[in-house]
């Protein structure tokens, strides 16, 4: 183990190992502007930042701009905000495993899409992520051990990702739009020929049909009410007309009056 806040052997990444062990023989220097809660080493203009198990509840905002490896595993981080790494243009490895992350903003990885090689989001609380969050990201990604909800949106996201082949079978459907898929690996569901978006479209079609039927019923009901109401008015008007004296009767009454006078 490294002393006083250094990285453990079990969590050190290959690139971090290279930076650290090359420093044993060639010398490393502490990185400038290292977050207080982290341990940083710098070699050949690149910085490895180790923030594992530091009780962090958010991503440190003051990370060195030349950070190449960022280890944030085993903390209490709950979200990845938009542009959280926008200034880390040299970032190659990002480990956010074993946190409490349940929200990833659409612009979370803006600025690192071209440089990032490895992204670990395993062992978190993710059930869904916006498709835009991983736009243009070519990194190998681990999404295992999250409570994923298997639906069309997740299928669209996974279609564009390069999942870690060692953990891909551990990306499970905790819940699903079709209950029979719950508890199964996502890759198994998709490889079986299931199209989660077809089910989504069918559900949407049914909802639209029900809505249209409701509106149609309302229109028919209004027409029936309108016709019945008008019929009642017409009947009352006809009765009123019948109650009026006819012109013949009125003429006879006038003649009678004239005779008397």
Secondary structure, DSSP 8 states (H G I E B T S, - for coil): --STT---TTT--HHHHHHHHHHHHH--B--TT--TTSEEEEETTEEEEE-TTS--SS--S---TTEEEEE--SS---EE-TTTTTT-TT--EEE--SS---EE-TTTTTTTTTT--EEE--SS--S---GGGGTT--SEEE--SS-EEESHHHHHHHHT-EE-TTTGGG-BEEEESSGGGTTSBHHHHHHTT--HHHHHHHHHHHHHHHHHHHHHHHHHHHHHHHHHHHHHHHHHHHHHHHHS--HHHHHHHHHHHHHH-
